[in-house]
Every structure is written in C-alpha cells, then in structure tokens.
Amino acid sequence: MVVLASGSPRREELLKKLCTEFLIDVCEEDELHDEKNPERLAVMNAKIKAETVAKRHSGAIVIGADTIVVLNGKIFGKPEGIKGAEEMLKTLSGKKHEVITGLALVAGGKTFTASEITEVFFGEMTDEEIKNYVATGEPLDKSGSYALQGGATKFIEKIHGDWSNVVGLPVCRLRLLAKSAGVNFSG
C-alpha cells in the first residue's frame, strides 16, 4: 500500500503519474522553520511528514514532500494573508528564484530522502497585476504565493528544471528515489 502524506490536490494528481492506487493521510505535525539551509529544511519537513504518517500505516510505503521558494537565500513559505502574498509577489517580480522540494519515502522501516531544485524566472509584474492575481485567492495557500499551473503562468518567463517540482511533487526524482529504496510503483 502507498500513502501520500499530503492533502495537496496538486501532489495527488502528480502522484497518479507513478501510482494509480494510494491513500491520502495528511500529517498535522508542525513544520520546522529554523533551519538556515533551504534544501535541508525542505527534506527535514518532508521526513517529518512521511515518518509521522508511517507510524499510522505499518508496512506501507509513505511519501512526504515539502516545497519552498527561495530568493537570494531567503525562504518564502506560504503567505500570511493577502498583504503577505502581495509582498512576496512584489519581491519575486522580475527575478529568478529557486523552487526546492524535499522528498522522503518510508519503506521497509527505512527512510530515504532526496530533493529537487528548479529555477523559475518571473517577468515584471505591476502592482495592479499582483493585486488582481492575489484577489483570485489562488496564491494564499501556495509557497511563494503562486501556482505555476494556475494564474501565475502569465508571469513566468521560463523555468530551468523539472516543472512538476514547481507544482509540488518532482515526479522523476520521486521515481528514482523509489527505485533506490527498492520500490517499484505500478499502474
């Protein structure tokens, strides 16, 4: 049995590319915020999610993921309300940033981890464009205050790396991690 330790509909859709049958069990543990290394922080939070949920599903293969946005070493998680989303988007406007997803897979009582980094290049956004986008509500529950697959598409000039990572679950990296753990997803 495969369990996704996330309530994200985007992660659920992406996991279906690897595995058609799985359960969803959302981890309610608090995430860490005090780690200075963004890549390590994402992996640590993914590990917390996967290991916490694995305790409830003996013998299952449990997948945890955590996605963060990083600009010049500063970590952008989910925004604090409308003003927070607007400020994040103003800061990202016209700049290149990184999207980092930490992965953790618990299988056979062992935890395997990996991470994926994708560069995203935002075009310049006007204050009005930012306000209009934030007013849709879409940015309010997203790291970095945007969704590549949603309304932010019009602001993204290009990406270098795995697009599914920016959406929240790097499918190829997860497949390789699973292989290294001796897990072969079917379906």
BELZI-V542651 format. One record per residue. N is the residue number from 0. PHI is phi in whole degrees, 0 to 359 (none if undefined). PSI is psi in whole degrees, -180 to 180 (NA if undefined). D_FIRST is the distance of its C-alpha to the first C-alpha in whole Angstrom. Layout:
n: {N N}
phi: {PHI PHI}
psi: {PSI PSI}
d_first: {D_FIRST D_FIRST}
This chain:
n: {0 1 2 3 4 5 6 7 8 9 10 11 12 13 14 15 16 17 18 19 20 21 22 23 24 25 26 27 28 29 30 31 32 33 34 35 36 37 38 39 40 41 42 43 44 45 46 47 48 49 50 51 52 53 54 55 56 57 58 59 60 61 62 63 64 65 66 67 68 69 70 71 72 73 74 75 76 77 78 79 80 81 82 83 84 85 86 87 88 89 90 91 92 93 94 95 96 97 98 99 100 101 102 103 104 105 106 107 108 109 110 111 112 113 114 115 116 117 118 119 120 121 122 123 124 125 126 127 128 129 130 131 132 133 134 135 136 137 138 139 140 141 142 143 144 145 146 147 148 149 150 151 152 153 154 155 156 157 158 159 160 161 162 163 164 165 166 167 168 169 170 171 172 173 174 175 176 177 178 179 180 181 182 183 184 185 186}
phi: {none 250 233 263 272 201 260 289 297 291 295 301 297 291 297 299 288 254 209 274 242 200 259 244 220 282 278 258 294 291 277 280 225 263 279 280 276 301 295 296 299 298 292 298 291 297 294 302 298 295 290 295 291 299 296 266 224 302 83 278 264 245 246 240 215 217 244 227 249 228 230 51 83 270 269 248 269 283 286 264 75 298 299 298 295 298 296 300 294 298 292 281 306 75 234 267 223 247 248 241 243 268 238 221 232 259 211 59 79 243 249 245 230 199 213 225 236 233 269 238 250 268 281 293 237 281 302 294 299 296 301 296 293 298 298 289 86 303 287 290 238 241 300 78 67 205 236 306 278 246 293 284 310 291 262 268 285 193 228 242 125 281 296 293 297 293 285 134 209 290 298 296 298 296 299 293 297 299 302 294 269 79 256 242 291 240 98}
psi: {139 137 130 120 58 145 7 121 -28 -43 -39 -47 -42 -38 -30 -17 -24 -32 120 -23 116 160 158 129 107 132 129 6 148 142 155 150 -7 5 131 -29 112 -42 -44 -39 -46 -42 -42 -43 -37 -40 -42 -47 -50 -45 -35 -47 -35 -29 -24 -7 76 130 -4 162 117 133 127 147 149 127 132 159 137 130 119 42 -9 131 130 110 -146 144 157 89 -173 -48 -41 -41 -43 -43 -43 -47 -36 -40 -38 -21 127 12 161 136 174 144 124 128 126 140 144 135 121 123 133 32 4 152 129 138 158 173 161 138 130 136 134 132 114 140 172 139 137 161 -38 -42 -42 -48 -43 -41 -46 -36 -19 -18 -16 -42 -12 -19 27 139 133 -3 33 160 115 -42 -1 -140 -18 -10 -39 -14 -14 116 -43 164 150 111 -163 116 -33 -24 -42 -31 -27 -6 102 100 -47 -46 -39 -41 -44 -39 -44 -44 -43 -23 1 20 130 108 138 152 NA}
d_first: {0 4 7 10 13 16 17 19 19 20 17 15 17 17 14 14 16 13 10 11 8 7 8 11 12 16 17 21 22 25 25 28 31 33 32 35 33 31 28 28 27 25 23 23 22 19 18 19 17 14 15 16 13 11 14 12 9 10 8 5 6 8 11 15 18 21 24 28 31 34 37 40 38 37 34 33 31 30 34 36 37 39 42 39 37 41 42 39 39 43 42 40 42 44 42 39 36 33 29 27 23 22 18 16 13 12 10 12 14 15 16 17 19 21 23 25 28 30 33 34 38 39 43 45 44 47 47 47 44 42 43 42 39 38 40 37 35 32 33 32 29 28 29 32 33 32 30 30 29 31 35 35 35 39 39 37 40 37 34 34 30 27 27 23 24 26 24 22 19 20 18 20 20 16 16 18 17 14 16 18 15 14 11 12 10 11 13}
